[in-house]
Amino acid sequence: MPVKIVKLSEKDKQKAKKINEVLSEVGKVIVGQEKMVVSLLIGILTRGHILLEGVPGLAKTLSIKTLARTIQATFSRIQFTPDLLPADLIGTRIYNVKTGSFTVSFGPIFANIILADEINRAPAKVQSALLEAMQEKQVTIGDKTYPLEEPFIVLATQNPIETEGTYPLPEAQVDRFLMKVLIDYPDKDEEIEIINRMTTGKEIQVNKILKPKDILDMREIVDDIYVDEKIKYYVTDIVFATRRPEEYKIDLSHLIEYGASPRASISLINTAKANAFLNERGYVSPDDIKEIAYDVLRHRIILSYEAEAEEVTSDDIIKTILGKIRVP
């Protein structure tokens, strides 16, 4: 039976070109972090939240801020600290003595793009309040629930080299991030270009390419991207190989404590759809799955003590699995 190929209409292709224009605009400011910006765009297109991990100074905050400017989205940066309270995040009720009534003061979570800077520095109560916002797209203040305006996305950062005074994210919360993106140092040429751009004392201006309504329209297109049954089986084979690798004749059982959850399968399909859209295609290919597999799976595979002792990483395991699972 021939594989059904769905082509994007010319109108939809123009929208895909627009989102790629956003990528170019951000590139006026950010040097050498295209993969990170693509991941942020995929998150916005799939209603997913992104966890960025990298040492300080790699333009994580600047990338997110610049992206918000190009799509004319409201932006909030929240610096997570050990003394942060849930009310500092979501807001609180304030009693008015004159009227004898309460009014609501909304917190910084009420924005389209939220930068949760150093998320692992906040205590459990704050992380729990953020979790409701991420999962339910709403927050509860007092006895009332308030919906968050779409598009809504949390882009959280954490520093991998400093653990003092931090609260490790619970596995349940980590699993709710669509992708975990590792940010690396730029190469020498890129660093020279960074110096050239950032030492002039002038702010680099970017054009406003999209509006939040455009993002919502693009999400509908991404939802309709075609996924063949063979691709779905390919995805489930990859995910099941993280849980029961011996069934796929992959010698990894001693290195994996827990495999990826069903949320991983959903995330692989959704991010692959967005990746196909960015490449102006109306269907998902195996290459789309391979491109996003590491970012979607690395935080969902819990390594065994033996793996840590042997310095085997989640990325090593994903590479092995992708090399063994038959591509449709």
HELIX and SHEET records of a PDB file:
HELIX    1   1 GLU A   10  GLY A   27  1                                  18    
HELIX    2   2 GLU A   34  LEU A   45  1                                  12    
HELIX    3   3 LYS A   60  THR A   70  1                                  11    
HELIX    4   4 PRO A   86  ILE A   90  1                                   5    
HELIX    5   5 ILE A  119  ARG A  121  5                                   3    
HELIX    6   6 ALA A  124  GLU A  136  1                                  13    
HELIX    7   7 GLU A  171  VAL A  174  1                                   4    
HELIX    8   8 LYS A  188  MET A  198  1                                  11    
HELIX    9   9 PRO A  212  ASP A  223  1                                  12    
HELIX   10  10 GLU A  229  ARG A  243  1                                  15    
HELIX   11  11 PRO A  245  TYR A  248  5                                   4    
HELIX   12  12 SER A  253  LEU A  255  5                                   3    
HELIX   13  13 PRO A  262  LEU A  278  1                                  17    
HELIX   14  14 PRO A  286  LEU A  297  1                                  12    
HELIX   15  15 TYR A  305  ALA A  309  1                                   5    
HELIX   16  16 SER A  314  LYS A  324  1                                  11    
SHEET    1   A 5 PHE A  75  GLN A  79  0                                        
SHEET    2   A 5 ILE A 113  ASP A 117  1                                        
SHEET    3   A 5 ILE A 153  GLN A 158  1                                        
SHEET    4   A 5 ILE A  50  GLU A  53  1                                        
SHEET    5   A 5 MET A 179  LEU A 182  1                                        
SHEET    1   B 2 GLY A  91  ASN A  96  0                                        
SHEET    2   B 2 SER A 101  PHE A 106 -1                                        
SHEET    1   C 2 GLN A 138  ILE A 141  0                                        
SHEET    2   C 2 LYS A 144  PRO A 147 -1                                        
SHEET    1   D 2 ILE A 256  TYR A 258  0                                        
SHEET    2   D 2 ILE A 302  LEU A 303 -1                                        
END                                                                             
